[in-house]
Amino acid sequence: MKRLPPVIKNALKGDLKRALLAVASLAVCTVGCTVGPGYKRPTAQVPDAWKGQGPWQTAAPKDAIPKGTWWQIFHDAELDRLEQELLQANQSLDAARDRLSQARSQARIASSAYFPALSADPSGQRQRLSGNRPLEGGTVQTVKVDTENNFTVPFSISYELDLFGRVRRNLEAANASLQGSAADLENVRLVLTAELAADYFNLRELDREAGVVRESVEIQQRGLDLVNHRHEGGVANGLEVAQQAALLDSTATQLQLVLQQRAQYEHAIAALTGKSASAFSLAEAPFNATPPAIPTGVPSEILERRPDVATNERQMAFENAQVGLAMAAFYPHITLAGSGGYESRDIATLVNAPSAFWSLGGDLLQPIFNGGRNRANLAASRAAYDESVANYRESVLEAFQQVEDGLSSLALLNQAAKTQQAAVADSRRALDIANDRYVGGVTTYLDVITAQSTLLSNERLATQLLGQQMVTSVYLVKALGGAWDASEIQREQVRPALVQAVQQ
């Protein structure tokens, strides 16, 4: 063992326990500064108020978006059931939960550097030495054949003094990544539940649209029966019969296309809820929904309510910690180490005072020249941080855009739905007039066919507008972040715990 300085030699005069306590005390006393920039969330451009105005009055407190179950704002029991199935069985959501668990474990790994590492490496050996082994001086002669034992129970301990915050920055980065994973999980949950709600309302709109087309098929079938009857009586001509039959066949084709679209949404809902499309079905149901009042709040709340924005914000914190780690690489790494244990040729005397051995020491590693690697790492870390700032600000702008899109779309769709309902009423009246005029012999059957086509088109458009209103409401809630709040990810943080000192 190398000769130790007097100060260290005096510290080692006590027993091993006192020496290790001295090392621990030194470790506590030498906790130094944390190099690198402290994290502060960069500013982002935030408007004072929303530009768009929704087609509703201000939401009352009872209309607030339910926390964690935002879809309940639509008051649809079937949708509630499907959303619960998604939360329990969706595979993408399970994968996001697993990613969060991985990030939590990685943060615990980072926190382990706060504590000394202790290991043991016991061994036992019995060996026979050659009788013709060379002796000192390189001479070879016959010597006594010897067989001997060697039993050792060594222990080693090491601890890095975090003088410049490398360990702290590493844990800071791991916790930022952990919280980013937690926000990402919430974003996956929001995206999937919104996709399910949109698919569900699209499916229900197609249910209603299929009903409209079926009703038109019935109306057109009665018209064909009327024309056939009049043709048999010599009043109508064959052209009118053929025109009405062509319209009926075309409308029946439209019904099949509507049902084909419905099947696609049904299959999508099956996958979202973790079921096989072949074993899943949703019965047709009436669709008489009304877009709910959605409390939008003020624009600044978006920064706290959008999980994707929170993910980007936590990425900035992670990259800021990486800058600190890159700066810490310029400073010395100091490691304290110790070893001890027992060694004996006889297992009976292995654990006694004469068989004990130990040593304590330290190691300082100071980078001097490494080809500019540390400078390049620091420059790369700063560039990555600047990139994360740009991504964060872009995500904020996109969030405001999506909310404004939802507000303006709902306002315009509301007006369109009102005028379209008037168009439906006008089309029904026009069909009644065309039928009366045809039966009275005032006009040809072409006017009736035209009125039937117009009514079908207007009724389908009115139904589609209702579906768009509901789907746009879903996406507006999604753009607002549901009822989530960024403070929920703060509990996802790993702190060093004393129990880790005695854990593997």
Summary of the structure (lengths in Angstrom):
residues: 504
radius of gyration: 38.6
end to end distance: 29.8
largest distance: 137.1
contacts: 1502
relative contact order: 0.17
helix: 64%
strand: 10%
